[in-house]
Amino acid sequence: MKVNTRMYPEEAGGEATAVGGVKSGITRNLEALIPLILIVIIAAFLGHKFGIWTIPFLGGAEQVQILVIGQPSVDMLADLDNQRDLVYYRVKDASDLDAAPQQQLAQYDLVLLDQHLGANPYEKSVSRTLGEALENYVRTGGKLIVVMDSGIYRSGGIYGTGVAGDVIGWKATFGDIIPVECDLGANDIPTCTQPIYTTGRIHRLDFDHKIMEGIEVAPADIRYGPLNIITFDVKPTGTQVAYTKHIATASNFPAIVEKKLLIGKVIYFNYDPAMTPGIWQNTLEYLR
């Protein structure tokens, strides 16, 4: 007896429809996953870029582009010169950044505001527009290091001083991004205008922070003697990483203070960081 094996059109169509349905379902699922995959990739890249985590195959040995605003010490410039494999830097006065400050700042990974050697208030000042640009720079992921009494004045004003006489400290110019405050001291004189000359060492306070990694106290070897430090009696508002302790008394002052924003960071040094090269290099590694 002959068996009829012919497939009727409706049967073939049914099978084709089933296969096509499976394929279209897979396609729809893949199309739905693509935006999620892209979001994960972008988030991973941004996290690596801003130092939240490290992705080995993306590297990270590129030079850090640093803008130095002000007059850093000779030792600081020498240290930066010795780390050309790690950093590229350019030095500008604050007044050079009054034109299109946001666009200029955007070219750099890190800004070092170091005016502590300035001889007069004008040399320790920034304009309102530069202050606002630096605040925006940090809030959008930039890293800022402020040294000692840098930026405590606002440029402008009258009477030939070159600064606004009613602004002192950091808050009026930079908002709340600076991790220390300038209080009124004795005779209503702001503490950030009164340098304190002390002899001591830098002691680790935050034992988990990478800036002090491997460093308990500086100098570590007592044969080198203590440091002759110029510092200020400022009030920390961020996380205190290290402090300066006088060798003979119980007096101490904040040495390094950090404020973390959503993606940006600000580090405040209450002494010239070139005095502690190991701590300074740890800081650059931490912020790269």
Secondary structure as the mmCIF struct_conf table of DSSP 4:
data_model
#
loop_
_struct_conf.conf_type_id
_struct_conf.id
_struct_conf.beg_label_comp_id
_struct_conf.beg_label_asym_id
_struct_conf.beg_label_seq_id
_struct_conf.end_label_comp_id
_struct_conf.end_label_asym_id
_struct_conf.end_label_seq_id
HELX_LH_PP_P HELX_LH_PP_P1 ARG A 6 TYR A 8
HELX_RH_AL_P HELX_RH_AL_P1 PRO A 9 LYS A 49
TURN_TY1_P TURN_TY1_P1 PHE A 50 GLY A 51
BEND BEND1 ILE A 52 TRP A 53
HELX_RH_3T_P HELX_RH_3T_P1 PRO A 56 LEU A 58
BEND BEND2 GLU A 62 GLU A 62
HELX_LH_PP_P HELX_LH_PP_P2 GLN A 63 GLN A 63
STRN STRN1 VAL A 64 GLY A 70
HELX_RH_AL_P HELX_RH_AL_P2 VAL A 74 ASP A 81
TURN_TY1_P TURN_TY1_P2 ASN A 82 LEU A 86
STRN STRN2 VAL A 87 LYS A 92
HELX_RH_3T_P HELX_RH_3T_P2 ALA A 94 LEU A 97
BEND BEND3 ASP A 98 ALA A 100
HELX_RH_AL_P HELX_RH_AL_P3 PRO A 101 LEU A 105
TURN_TY1_P TURN_TY1_P3 ALA A 106 GLN A 107
BEND BEND4 ASP A 109 ASP A 109
STRN STRN3 LEU A 110 ASP A 114
TURN_TY1_P TURN_TY1_P4 HIS A 116 LEU A 117
BEND BEND5 ALA A 119 ASN A 120
HELX_RH_3T_P HELX_RH_3T_P3 PRO A 121 LYS A 124
STRN STRN4 SER A 125 VAL A 126
HELX_RH_AL_P HELX_RH_AL_P4 ARG A 128 ARG A 139
TURN_TY1_P TURN_TY1_P5 THR A 140 GLY A 141
STRN STRN5 LYS A 143 VAL A 147
TURN_TY1_P TURN_TY1_P6 MET A 148 GLY A 151
STRN STRN6 TYR A 153 ARG A 154
STRN STRN7 SER A 155 SER A 155
BEND BEND6 ILE A 158 ILE A 158
TURN_TY1_P TURN_TY1_P7 TYR A 159 GLY A 160
BEND BEND7 THR A 161 GLY A 162
STRN STRN8 VAL A 163 VAL A 163
TURN_TY1_P TURN_TY1_P8 GLY A 165 ASP A 166
BEND BEND8 GLY A 169 TRP A 170
HELX_RH_AL_P HELX_RH_AL_P5 LYS A 171 PHE A 174
TURN_TY1_P TURN_TY1_P9 GLY A 175 ASP A 176
BEND BEND9 ILE A 178 PRO A 179
STRN STRN9 VAL A 180 GLU A 181
STRN STRN10 LEU A 184 LEU A 184
HELX_RH_3T_P HELX_RH_3T_P4 ALA A 186 ASP A 188
STRN STRN11 PRO A 190 PRO A 190
HELX_RH_3T_P HELX_RH_3T_P5 THR A 191 THR A 193
BEND BEND10 GLN A 194 GLN A 194
STRN STRN12 ILE A 196 ARG A 204
TURN_TY1_P TURN_TY1_P10 PHE A 207 ASP A 208
HELX_RH_3T_P HELX_RH_3T_P6 LYS A 210 MET A 212
TURN_TY1_P TURN_TY1_P11 GLU A 213 GLY A 214
BEND BEND11 GLU A 216 GLU A 216
STRN STRN13 VAL A 217 ALA A 218
BEND BEND12 PRO A 219 PRO A 219
BEND BEND13 ASP A 221 ASP A 221
HELX_RH_3T_P HELX_RH_3T_P7 ILE A 222 TYR A 224
STRN STRN14 LEU A 227 THR A 231
HELX_LH_PP_P HELX_LH_PP_P3 VAL A 234 VAL A 234
STRN STRN15 LYS A 235 PRO A 236
BEND BEND14 GLY A 238 GLY A 238
STRN STRN16 THR A 239 HIS A 246
BEND BEND15 ILE A 247 ALA A 250
STRN STRN17 ASN A 252 LYS A 260
BEND BEND16 LEU A 262 ILE A 263
STRN STRN18 LYS A 265 PHE A 269
BEND BEND17 ASN A 270 TYR A 271
HELX_RH_3T_P HELX_RH_3T_P8 PRO A 273 MET A 275
HELX_RH_AL_P HELX_RH_AL_P6 PRO A 277 LEU A 287
#
